[in-house]
């Protein structure tokens, strides 16, 4: 079986392995190993507010950490909490509403298992300014009422969101299992306007993936904001703004595709990767 990354590079149009060395610091490049959408590592202090930890804390950005993907044995991960990757806006990463796309990630959440009512962002390319809601988000967070956006279940679930231009459409998946490597995949099929979410915990060759979730959702592309990995609210442009929805844990093998990976392909990728921890 080929190394995990060789399979992904043959299929994706952008691929941030996040395997940079431990000496990586804010301002260093996060390499797109398939395309030209190189990002930049950043970090920002976490302030105490409703969307961040209860007390202010210094940021964490530690590249060269133990890998979480067994199919990529030579690769390391990046550990973040206020650390993130900022990728400049690109039309390639924000296709038109009638196009297909997929966003894929391997994650190892490390926050307190009892944490609730907070969002933790894996990948976001969005524009949420006033009455406009555009783009896509891959989250861990509480369940919200789709009309009022009031919390109905504080337990964190994996979620895929897309903006239709005026509101956010949410697809809620399985509960987050803290401390467990999880394979995540958001897809949008364009013509049928179907949003799907796969969240496979500790995948491997013998894993039977849970049924994928799907919903009709009209997508409107982000018109000009960057893409963040490990941080949300890309329209805020942190720093100097207050960071929102920082991921806490390890991230690896983030990929973007210009087609909608089906359930069989998701299972194939998850099995090929498998978790280390």
Helices and strands as residue ranges (DSSP letters): H 4-11, E 14-16, E 29-30, E 39-43, E 60-65, E 77-81, E 83-87, G 91-93, E 101-109, E 120-129, E 132-144, E 151-165, E 168-175, E 181-188, E 194-201, E 213-216, E 227-229, G 234-236, E 248-257, H 263-273
